[in-house]
């Protein structure tokens, strides 16, 4: 039987709620279920049966600190996020977007073999991403490079892309 654990870590974006479960086989001994922000659309709230366990997230918290300090470009953590097969395909494509780069909703749809008409469905799958920052959905922009939609808010998206140097490249 697994039990859900959680902690909150401070960040330049405000408090981040980390939710997961301990796992002997996962990177850092943790399977991350979600990373959410205060005020986020569809933000996770702590469940009544969950246990506070900062130690379970110590490695990820250190990685997040390094990311925000400009010392790391990615994360080594096991992800176990619930979603449809289509969402999982979209999320896998998001995971492959390199640090400091962006792509559009349309290009992402093409990449997963979805028809152009599926761009809205791709956007909905991106919006359902439960692991913000770690799964870098902030790297998805409009076809013209405009900052559009981010569950954590456009100010946070702009901050993250600016931090990665992606705003300079357009």
C-alpha positions as CSV (number, residue, x, y, z in Angstrom):
1,X,0.0,0.0,0.0
2,X,1.3,3.5,-0.9
3,X,0.5,6.6,1.0
4,X,0.4,10.1,-0.5
5,X,2.9,12.6,1.0
6,X,3.2,16.3,0.5
7,X,5.2,19.4,1.4
8,X,5.4,23.0,0.5
9,X,8.6,24.7,-0.7
10,X,9.3,28.4,-1.2
11,X,10.2,29.7,-4.6
12,X,10.5,33.0,-6.5
13,X,7.0,32.1,-7.8
14,X,5.5,31.7,-4.3
15,X,4.8,28.5,-2.4
16,X,4.9,25.3,-4.4
17,X,2.9,22.3,-3.2
18,X,4.6,19.0,-4.0
19,X,2.6,15.8,-3.8
20,X,3.8,12.3,-4.4
21,X,4.6,9.0,-2.9
22,X,7.8,7.4,-1.7
23,X,9.3,4.8,-4.0
24,X,12.4,2.7,-3.6
25,X,12.7,2.4,-7.4
26,X,12.2,6.0,-8.5
27,X,14.8,8.7,-8.9
28,X,15.4,10.4,-5.5
29,X,13.1,7.8,-3.9
30,X,10.0,9.7,-4.9
31,X,7.2,9.5,-7.5
32,X,5.9,13.0,-8.1
33,X,2.1,13.2,-8.6
34,X,1.9,17.0,-8.8
35,X,3.6,20.3,-8.4
36,X,1.1,23.2,-8.1
37,X,1.2,26.9,-7.2
38,X,-1.0,29.2,-5.1
39,X,-3.8,30.6,-7.2
40,X,-3.2,28.1,-10.0
41,X,-6.2,26.9,-12.1
42,X,-7.1,23.3,-11.0
43,X,-4.6,23.5,-8.1
44,X,-4.3,20.5,-5.9
45,X,-5.4,20.8,-2.3
46,X,-4.0,18.6,0.5
47,X,-6.1,15.5,1.1
48,X,-7.2,14.5,4.5
49,X,-5.3,11.2,4.4
50,X,-2.0,12.7,3.2
51,X,1.0,13.0,5.3
52,X,3.4,16.0,5.5
53,X,6.8,14.7,4.7
54,X,9.4,17.3,3.7
55,X,12.2,14.6,3.8
56,X,10.5,12.7,0.9
57,X,10.9,15.9,-1.3
58,X,14.4,17.0,-0.1
59,X,16.1,16.0,-3.4
60,X,13.4,17.6,-5.5
61,X,13.4,20.8,-3.4
62,X,17.2,21.0,-3.8
63,X,16.7,20.6,-7.6
64,X,14.1,23.3,-7.7
65,X,16.4,25.6,-5.7
66,X,19.2,24.9,-8.3
67,X,16.8,25.5,-11.2
68,X,15.7,28.9,-9.8
69,X,19.4,29.8,-9.1
70,X,20.2,29.1,-12.8
71,X,22.4,26.1,-11.8
72,X,20.3,23.4,-13.4
73,X,18.2,23.0,-16.6
74,X,16.1,19.9,-15.8
75,X,14.9,17.6,-13.1
76,X,15.6,14.0,-12.1
77,X,12.4,12.8,-10.5
78,X,10.0,10.0,-11.2
79,X,6.7,11.3,-12.5
80,X,3.5,9.4,-11.9
81,X,0.7,11.6,-13.2
82,X,-2.8,10.5,-14.0
83,X,-4.2,11.4,-17.4
84,X,-5.7,10.0,-20.5
85,X,-3.7,8.3,-23.2
86,X,-3.9,11.5,-25.3
87,X,-2.8,13.7,-22.3
88,X,0.1,11.3,-21.7
89,X,1.2,11.7,-25.4
90,X,1.1,15.5,-25.1
91,X,2.9,15.4,-21.8
92,X,5.7,13.2,-23.2
93,X,6.2,15.7,-26.0
94,X,6.4,18.5,-23.5
95,X,9.0,16.6,-21.5
96,X,11.2,16.6,-24.6
97,X,11.2,20.4,-25.2
98,X,14.7,21.5,-24.3
99,X,15.5,24.1,-21.7
100,X,15.5,27.6,-23.1
101,X,13.4,26.7,-26.1
102,X,9.7,27.1,-26.9
103,X,7.3,25.5,-29.3
104,X,3.8,26.3,-30.3
105,X,0.5,24.4,-29.7
106,X,0.3,23.7,-33.4
107,X,3.9,22.3,-33.6
108,X,3.2,20.2,-30.6
109,X,0.0,18.8,-32.2
110,X,2.0,17.9,-35.3
111,X,4.8,16.3,-33.2
112,X,2.3,13.9,-31.6
113,X,0.6,13.1,-34.9
114,X,-2.6,14.9,-34.1
115,X,-4.5,16.8,-36.8
116,X,-4.3,20.6,-36.9
117,X,-7.9,20.7,-35.7
118,X,-6.7,19.0,-32.5
119,X,-4.8,22.2,-31.3
120,X,-7.6,22.9,-28.7
121,X,-7.4,19.4,-27.4
122,X,-3.6,19.8,-27.1
123,X,-4.1,23.0,-25.2
124,X,-6.6,21.3,-22.9
125,X,-4.1,18.5,-22.2
126,X,-1.4,21.1,-21.5
127,X,-3.7,22.9,-19.1
128,X,-4.3,19.6,-17.3
129,X,-0.6,19.1,-16.6
130,X,-0.4,18.4,-12.9
131,X,3.4,18.8,-12.6
132,X,4.2,22.5,-13.4
133,X,7.8,23.5,-13.9
134,X,9.1,19.9,-13.7
135,X,7.0,19.1,-16.9
136,X,7.8,22.4,-18.7
137,X,4.4,23.4,-20.1
138,X,5.5,27.0,-19.7
139,X,7.6,26.4,-22.9
140,X,4.4,26.3,-25.1
141,X,3.6,29.6,-26.8
142,X,1.2,30.9,-29.4
143,X,1.9,30.4,-33.1
144,X,3.2,34.0,-33.2
145,X,5.4,33.5,-30.1
146,X,2.9,35.3,-27.8
147,X,2.6,34.1,-24.2
148,X,-0.7,32.4,-23.9
149,X,-2.4,30.2,-21.3
150,X,-0.6,28.9,-18.3
151,X,-2.3,27.4,-15.3
152,X,0.0,29.2,-12.9
153,X,-0.7,32.6,-14.6
154,X,1.0,34.5,-17.4
155,X,3.3,36.4,-15.1
156,X,4.8,33.2,-13.8
157,X,5.1,31.8,-17.4
158,X,7.0,35.0,-18.4
159,X,9.2,34.7,-15.3
160,X,10.1,31.0,-16.1
161,X,10.8,31.7,-19.8
162,X,12.8,34.7,-19.0
163,X,14.8,32.7,-16.4
164,X,15.5,30.2,-19.1
165,X,16.5,32.8,-21.6
166,X,13.7,31.7,-24.0
167,X,12.1,35.2,-24.2
168,X,15.3,36.6,-25.8
169,X,15.1,34.0,-28.6
170,X,11.4,34.6,-29.2
